[in-house]
Amino acid sequence: MKRWAAISVVALAGIGAFSTRALAEAMQRGQADSRMLIGRVFNRQDQPVAKAIVYLKNSKTLAIKTYITEPDGSYRFPALATNVDYEIYAESNGARSDTKTLSGFDSRRQANITLRLK
């Protein structure tokens, strides 16, 4: 009986070590399979626009995320899928920027897109 208990403990320890290693590898893959989009929003006079709303649309799921720009006009969208195209534009006080695309073929881990309101 003690022998089976010892075997069980060793087997469970091996499974636990495998699970921990598998979890760590999955987390690394998750980081490797994501990217970040950063940028700034400017008005016609090339001044940063605070509190502009930046829209990010996932072309696969059609889900839309938003970000309200910081006082320096900056925005960020972390943890984006690398194999998906995203459409992005900004709006503020009735003005809107052109829509730009972050391609799924773009291999940068951190993309930077500047948006200009018209």
N, C-alpha and C positions, 0 to 999 in steps of 0.2 A: 504494500500500500504506500509506504514512504517512497518507494522507487517511482511509482506512477505520479505521485505528487511532485517529486523533483523533476521528472520529465515534463510534467505540465507547466511548472514554473519556468523552466528553460524555454519551452515552446512559446509560452506567452511573452516572455522577455524578447524573444526573437521577433514575434509578431509586432510587439510594441516598438522595437527599434526600426523595423521595416516601415511601420505606419508613420513614425516620426520622420524618417528619411523621405518617404513618399510625400508627406505633407510639406516638408521644406522644399522639395523639388517642384511641387505644384505651385507653391507661393512664388518661387523664382520664375517659373514659366508665366505666372500671372503678371509679374512685373515686366517680363520680357515681351509679353503680348499686349502691352498697353503703351500709350504715349500721352503727351500733354500738349494742349494748345494754349498758347499765351498770346497776348497782343495788347494793343491800345486803340482807343477810339479818339479821333480828332474831328474838329469841326472844319468849316471852309477856310478859316483863318489859321489852320494848323495848330490850334490850341487843344489841349486834352479836354475831353468831355467827361465830367463826373456824373454819376447816376444815369448814364445811358443804359439801355437794356440791350444786352447782346443775346441773340438767339442762335442756338446750335441745333441743327436738325440731323438726326441719324437717318441716312438714306435707306437703310435696310428695314429698320423698325418704325420709321417715321416719328419716333419719339423726339420731343423738343425739350432741351434744357435751356435755362436762362441764367444770366449773370448780370448783376448791376455793377457797373464799373466803379472803381475806386476813385478817390479825388484826383489822381494823376491820369485817369482814363484807362487804366489797365484792367484786364480781365484774365481769367484762367479757367480752363476746363481740364482737370486731371483724369487719369484712368480711362482714356478713350481706346477703343478697339483699334488695332493696327490694320485690320483688313476691311474697314468700312469707310465709305465716303461720307463726309460731313459737309453740310451747307451752313454758312455763318453770315450773319448780318447784324447791324446795330440800328437802334431807333432812339431818338431823343427829341422831345418837343416838336413832333410832327415831321422831323427830318429823318431820312433813312439812308443808310449806306448801300452800296452795291452788294449783292450776294456773292461771296467767295466760296471756293470749295477746297477742303482739305481731302486730298485723294487717299484712298486705301493703298495706292502704290507709292506714296510718300513714305520713305523709310526713316525719316528723322524721328527720334524719341521725343524731341521737343520742337514743335513747329511754332512759328511766330507769324501772325497775320495782323496787319494794320488795317483798320476800317476807317473810312472817311465819310462823314455825313455830307449829304448834298443839300 
